[in-house]
Structures are given as C-alpha cells and as structure tokens.
Amino acid sequence: MKLLALLPFAALLGGCDFVVLAPAGDIAAQQRDLVVISTVLMLIIVLPVMALTVFFAWRYRQSNTQAPYEPEWDHSTQLELVIWSAPLLIIICLGALTWMGTHLLDPYRSLGRIAADKPIESKDAPLNVEVVALDWKWLFIYPDYGVAAVNELAAPVDRPIRFRITASSVMNSFYIPALAGQIYAMPGMETKLHAVSNKEGTYRGFSANYSGAGFSGMHFEFKSLSNADFDKWIGTAKASANMLGRTDYLQLERPSQNDPVRLYRSVDRDLYKAILNMCVEPGKMCMSEMMAIDAKGGLGREGLNNTLPLTYDKYARRGAPLGTEPTFVAGICSMDEIKDAPSREITAPLDLTPLRGFGLKRPPFSPASSTSLLLGQRPKSES
C-alpha cells in the first residue's frame, strides 16, 4: 500500500523533458552518446560495489554462525588484481573516449558530417548566424540574408550552422540542448559553435549562466524548418517594418525583460563587428583599432586626452551609481576607411572634424601618420 501511495508522485515525472537524451541534432546526439557510454563504464564498477556491500552485510551478519570467521586474513593476490585492474581499464577507456570526444566535438571545429550516415557535400554551405547576448534577450543576425531577430532563431534541417557568439555587457551562456552543448558569450570576445539540426520542430534555447534580474526570461525558440519554410521565415523577416542600425541597437541594448519576438528587415552590415569591438557608440575607438595602435607603439602622451563622453550612462546599471562622467577613447579611423583601404597605407587624410566637435582642441597626431600607424607602418617623423 505504501508503494501504491507513491505512484501519483511518479506520474509527475511525465512532465520532465529528457531532450538531452533525445536530441534533434547530430552534435547533440554524439554528446548524448558520450554521456551514456561514460555512465555505463562507471556503472561497471559502481553496481558491483553496491551489490557486494549488501551481500557482505547480509553474509557476515552476527546471527549467521555458518559464515567463516578469519580475523587473521590480510591479503589475496587474486582479489588485488580484480580491485586494481578493473578500475584501471575503465580509466583507460574513459581517457580514450574523452580525448576523442574533445577533438571531434570541439565547437570551433567545422562539421565533418550532417548525420551518422550522411557526409557533408560541397553544396552544403553553412548558415552563418551572429549571436549577441543582451540584457536580457538574444539578438540573432543573419549576415547572408541581411535580416535579424530578437528571441527567435530559425535554421533549415540538415544544413550546417556556424555561430559566432558575443555579448554586450556581462557573460552569458548560449545553450540549445536539442542542437549542441552550451558555449559562453562574453563581451569583447567571440566564441564559435558549429552544429546541425536533423529534425523539424521547435526547440527551447536559453541562457545557462546567471546574468542578472531578467535572467529567468532570457530564453528563445529555435525553429528547425524545411528549406521551403525557412525561405518563408526569411521572407517574413524581410517584410517587417523594423530596421536595425546602430542607433536602433543602442536602444535595444538597454536592459529589458521578457521581450517579445521581433524581426528586422535590414541590419547595419558592420553592426556585429562594432558590437564585438565595443564601438557601437558614435566616435568610439574600436578594440581592434586600439590594439593595432598599441602594437605599433601607441599614441604617446598626446593621446592621453583622446576621450569622448558616452552617449548614455552604461556604467550605472553595472553596479557603480556614483562616479565621474563616463568616457571612452575616441576613434581615429572609421570602419569604412580601414576596410576600403587598397593597400597598407592610406594617403587620403582622415576627417577629424567630428572629434573636434566633442571638445578635442587638436588631433593627437596627424591623420596621415595615424592611419599609417594603424595599418602597420610607423610615421616617417618617428622612424
């Protein structure tokens, strides 16, 4: 009767979602196999030990006078071989399995197959998706299609997906259990993930790393669609009235909770690059630009005052309500000027008029010298 009374509680387990053990993608399936095989190997030791513990307790109980009593026994070569050889073999197997899985399931490694029985062909071009973890929502940019979405991700079945992942403020963790393992999203850094979905359906994605007050609502739907349905989804995004430029992104970046799904028909082509380099704000120097200048010797003493005020107070929501007005290093070259350079040296002068409008009395050094320094050549005056 006591066991029967527990049956209603067992029915509650019917609401559990074992998606990790029943994934929709090949990478997640291989990770599932790794977990199952590792568990079985360890149970080879655990189960006999648990069974023998019960057996010895029953066999050598005080009331069993027929059990042999040998207080002087202290060694058995055969028992020592079993005790040490079995765990050693298990560790060797686990080590080999872990080494292979670490390399074969490396998230940065391009996929070698679509499924166990389907290798990748030349026509299987990957779908590029740029992922940005915001407070507290997810932004997905499709650079090949020029569209974006908030809190909704779509991809065609049996097409490799190449994720490039970053964050706007604090560290998060990008995780779609049905697709692949979790991977961190960090501001100013980029992580990568390669995956593929083999089944149509709608699956849950979320942040697996606590990131603040709105963390519990930081989830999204991953839609695994047929090619025709994916084309329709892209068409729906292109028919949206929303556009995502840098100004729009700065508004979207502000903390908000439980945001609805939003689609964008167009996206600034360099938005993800600006987010990654933490230079979405107008006039702000990108990290890549700063690192290139530092690698060539820096701006010198005259570059110490090369700062501009932030367009809005980003630091207050990060736990510092008091302090001086936030500032950042002003940019010297625009992305277009760097990207469109025909060679390692730009001969056209850079327009620094916008920087003077922010209170800079004069540029840190001449535009021509700064451009040559940024692109890998020291100015002639410093040679």
N, C-alpha and C positions, 0 to 999 in steps of 0.2 A: 504493500500500500504506500509506503514511503517513496518507493521508486516511481510509482504511478503519479504521485503528487508532484514529482519533479518534471513530468512530461510537458506540462504547459510552458514551463520556463525554457525547455529545449526548443519549443516552437518559435520562440523569439529569435533564435539563430537564423530563421528563414529570411530575415531582413538583412543579413550580412552580405556584403559584396566581395566575393573572392576574385576580383578582377586580376590581381597579381598572378593567380594560378590559372586564369583563363583569359590571357591577353589577346589583343587583336593584331599585334604587330610581331614581326619576326625577331626583332631585337629583344622585345619584352619576353617572347617565348623562350629565347635562349637564356635569358636571365632567370626565367622560371625554372628551366631545366637545371641550371647551376644550383639554385636553392634546393631543389628536390634531391638532386644527386648528393649534395653535401650533407643534407639532413639524413638521408638513408645511410651514408657511410658512417656518420656519427652514431646512428642508432644501432649499428652492428656492435658497438661497444656498450652503449648505454643500456639497451634492453637486456642483454645477458647479465650485466652487473645488477640491475634492478631485480631480475628474476632470481639470481643467486643470493641476493640479500634476503629475500623472503624464504628461499629454500633453506639457507643456513640457520636462520632464526627458528624455523619450524623443526628442522632436523636435529639441532642441538639444544632444544628446549630442556629445561630442568626435569620435566616429567618423563622424558624419553630416556629410560635407563638402558636401552639397547644400543644407543649411539656410542661409537668408540670414544674414549676419553684418553687423549695423548698430550699431556701437558709439556712433555719434553720435545715435541716436534718443532722444528725450526726451519726446514729447508726442503724444497722439491725442485729439482732441475727441470722436470717436465712442466711444472706449474709456472716457473720463472720464464721459460720460453714462451708459453702462451700469453702470460701477462705483459711481456715486453714486445714480442714480435707483432701481435695483432694491432696494438696502437701505432707502432712504427709503420706498418704497412698502410694503415688508414691515413697517417700524416703524409706519407709519400704520395698517396693518391690525391689527397686534398691539395697538396702543394702543386702537383702537376696540373690539376684541374683549375686551380686559382691562377697559375701562370698563363695557361692557355686562354682562360676567360678574360684576364686582364688585358691581353693584347687583342684578342678577337672582338671583344665588346668595348674597346676604347671608344668613347663618344666622339673623339676627334677623328677617328678613322672612317674613311668613306666606306659605304656598304659594299660588300662583296657578293651579295645575293639579295633577291627580292623575298624569297622564301626558301625552305629547305630543298625544294625540287625545282626552283626557278632562279637561274643565274641572272645577273644584270646584263642587259644588252646595250649596245651603243645608242639605241633610240630612247633609252630610259634616262632622260635628262632630269636631274634633281630639281625639286621645287625649293626655291630659296625663300626663307622666311626669317625676317629680322624681328626679334622678340625684345621688348623693353618692359621690365618690371617697374611699375609706377606705384604711388601710394594712393589707393590700394586697389589697383586694377592692372590689367595686362593690355599692352599695345602690340599688335601684330602687323608688320609691314611686309607687303609683297612687292619687292623691287622689280620683279619681272613683269608685273601687271600694273604697277603704279597705283595700287589701292592699299587700304589699311582697314583694320577692325579693332575694336575695343571689346575685350571679354568674349571673343568668338574666334575660333581657329578652324579652318577648313582645308582639306587636302584630298586629292584623288587616291583611290585604292591602288595599291601596287606601284606607286610612284615614290622613289626615294625623296626624303625631305631633309634639307640641310638647314639647320637652325643656327643663327648667330644671335647670341644672347647677351644682354647687358641690363643695367638698372639705372634709375635716375637718382636715387638717394641712398637707401640702405640695402643691405644684402638680402636677397630673396632666393628661393629655390624653385625652379621650373620643373613641374612633375606631371606627367600624364601616365598613370600606371599601366593603361592598356597599350601604350605605344613604346615606352622605353623608361629607363631609370631616371632619377632626378639629377639635375645639374644646377649648380649655383649661378645666380645672376648678381653681378657686383658692379657698382658704379665705377666708371673709368676703366673698366676691364671687359674683355669679351671672352665668353666661353662658347663652345660649339657642341652640337649634338647632331648625329645622323640617325635617322630612323625611317621606318616604313610601316604603313598600315595595310593589312591583308584582308580586312573585313569591313563591310559597310556598317555604319552605325554611329551613334552619338555617345561620346565618352567624356568622362569628367577629368578636368585638369585643374590644378590648384597650386598654391604656394605651400611648400613643405617646410618653410622656415619662418618663424615668428618675426613680424616686421612692424608691429605697432597696433594701434587701436582698431583699424579696419581689416586686420589680417583674416578674421573668420569669414569675411565676404569676398576674399580675393581668390575667386575661382572662375572658371570659364568652361565652355563646351568645346570639345574637339569633334568636328564633324568629318567622318571618313565617308567620302562620297564617290559615286561613279564619275567617270570623266564628264559625262553629259551634265550631271547635277553640279559638279564643280564649276563648269563653264557658266551655268545658270547663277551660281553663287557669286562668281566674279562679275557677271552682268548686273546682278542686284547691287553690288558694291559700286559699280561704275554709274548706276542710275541714282545713287544717293546724292543729296544736296550738300553734304558735308565735304569740306576740303581741309587738309591738314598741312598748314605751313608752320613756320617757326613760331609765329605769334600765337597761332591756334594751339600748338604743342605746349607753350608756356602756360596757357590756361588749363589745358588737360593735365599737365604735370602736377598741378596743385592737389593737395590731399583731398580725397573724397571717398565715400564708402558706398558699396552696393550699387555701383554704376550699371546702367542698362547697356545692352549691346548697341554699339554704334559702328556704322560703316562709313568709309571715306572714299570718295570717288577719285581723289588725287592726293598725292603726298609730295612734299618737297624732296627732290631727288637726293639731297645730301643730309636729310634730317637725321637718319640713323648715325651717320658719320659724326655729325655735330653732337648728338646725344652721347655717343661713345667717348668723344674727346672733350665732353663737358663744356661746350662752347655754343650752346643754342642762343644764349643772350646776344643781342646786337653788340658788336665790337669786342667781344671777349676773345682772348687768345686761346686757341685750341691746345690741348696737351701735346699733340704731335708736333705742332709748331714750336711750342716751348721746349720740348725735348730736342728738336733739331737745332735750335739756337744754343741750348746748353751744351750740346755735343760739340759745337764749334767755338766754345769759349764764353758764351753768354753775352748779355748786353752791356756789361760793365756797370760802373757806378751810375751812369746817366740813366740806366734802365730801372733804378730803384723806385722812381716815382711814376712808372708807366702803369698806372692803375685807373680803373673806372668804377663808379658805383654800380651795384647790382640794380636791375630794373625793378625787382621786388625782393622782399626780405625772405630769402630761402633759409637762412640760418636759424630763425626764431623757432620754427617748428622742429628743429633738431635738438632742442633742449637748452638753448642759450638765449633766453629772452632779453638779457642785458648785454650791453657791449657797444662798441663803436659801430658806425655805419659800415656795412659790409662792402668790400671792394673786391675787384678781380683784376688780373693783368690784362691790359688792352692788347688786342690783336694788331699785328703789323701787316700781314698779308691776308687777303680773303681766300676762301677755298678755291674760287674760280681762278684767281691769279696763280695759285700754286698748281692746280690741276691742269690748266691750259698752257703751262709753260712748255715751249717747244724744245728747250734744252735745259741744261743745269744752271744757266744764268739768264735772268730776265733783264733786258736792257731798258724796258719802259719803266718810268718812275711810278711808284705807288701813290695813290691819293690818300693822304693822311688828314684831309680836311675834317672828316667826321670825328677823328680823335681829338683835334684841337677844340672842337665844339664841346667836349666834355671837360675842358679845363687844362689840357696839356698845352703848355706855352710853346713847346717845340718838340719835334720828334726825338726819340732817344739817339738816333743816328740817322744818316741819310737813307732815303728809301732804297736807292740802288745798292748801298752797302748792306742794308738789312736783308734784301732779297738774295743777294749773293751768298750771305752768311747762312741764310735759312736753307738754301738749296745745295750747300756743300762747298762753297768757296769763301775764303776769308777776304774781306775788303783789301784792296791794294794798299790803303793807308796803314793797315795793320800788318802787312806782310813782313 
